[in-house]
Each structure stands twice: as structure tokens, then as C-alpha cells.
Amino acid sequence: MKHGPENHGRPNRRAVLFLLSSVLLLLGPTLAWGYIDPGSGSYLIQLLLAFFFGSLFVMKNFWKRAVRKIDGLFRRHNSDENPPRNP
């Protein structure tokens, strides 16, 4: 995407897309009646549970990494106390 004088007065694609989508949303129906069938409801519950457990997994990994970094800051690195072991 070009910016500045190279644009030659052409409208920005994002601005045109935003304007077009706004107009289409405003011209759409104001009321829509619908229902959620059992299959859609169970899929929605599955999405919510996946998001919840996925968030827990990400937070767990972030927490482990943060604790490891903080632990590394306060750990002593004396070669006399803990000599390297050869497996």
C-alpha cells in the first residue's frame, strides 16, 4: 500500500472498504427473526469451552515462562557451587 505523494489522489482501500461495508450494514434489514437449533447451540458451547481452556493453556505457558525468567534473575551463577555434570 502506498502512502504519501505516490498515491496520486486515489482513495485509500481501507477507507473505501469501511465506507462500503458501513453503507451495506445500514441498508440491511432492521429486524431479523431466527432461532438456534440444538446443533448450533452445542457448537456455540463447544466454541466457548475451547476458548476458555485454550486461554487457560496460554496463561499457564506464559506463567511458567515468566517464573523461569524471574527465577533466572535471582539465581546465583557460581561455578564453584554447582559444577556441570557430565551425563
N, C-alpha and C positions, 0 to 999 in steps of 0.2 A: 504494500500500500504506500502510495506516495504522499508526502506531506510538503507543504510549503509552495514555492513558486513553480515546481514541476507539475503541480496538479492542474494547471491551466483552467481554473474556474469550474472544474467538474465537481458535482456533489459527492460528498463522502458516502461510501457504500453502506456503512453502519447507520448513518443518519437516514438514508433512503429506506433501508430495511426497517428501521424503527418506525418511521413515519407510515410506511405501508402496512406494517402489522398493527399499528395503533388504529388506523382507519378501518382495517378489516375487523378488528375487535369491536369497534364502536358500531359498525353496521350490522353486526351479528344479532341473533335473537336475544331478547332481554330475559325471557323465562325459558327454562328447559326442564321438562319433567323427565325423570329417569328413575331407575332402580338399580340396586346392586344385587345381583343374583348370588347364590351361595358360592359358586366358583370364584367370582370376583372378590367376594368378601374374604374367602380363605387365602386368595393370592395377596390381598392387601395385608392381612395379618402376617403372612409369611414374609413380605417385604419389611414390615415394621420389626419383626423379630430378627431378621437378617441384619438390618441396620443397627439394632440395639447390640447384638452380640458382636458384630463387626466393630462397632465403636469401642466395646469393652476390650477386644483384642488389640486394637490400635493403641488404646490408653495403656494397656499392660506393657506392650513393647516400648512405648515412649517412657514409661515409668522406669522400666529396667535399664534403659539406656541412660536416663538422667541419673539414676542412682549409681550406675557404673562410672559415669564421668565425675560425679561429686566424690565418690569413693576414691577415684584415682587422684583427685586433687589433694586429699588429706592423707594418702598412704605414703609411708616413708619408702624411699628407694635406695636403701643402703645395701650394697653388695655383700657386706660382712654378715648381716643378719640372715639373709635368705640366699644362700648360694644357689646357682642354677643347677637343676637336676638333669642328669642325662638318662633318657629312657632306654 
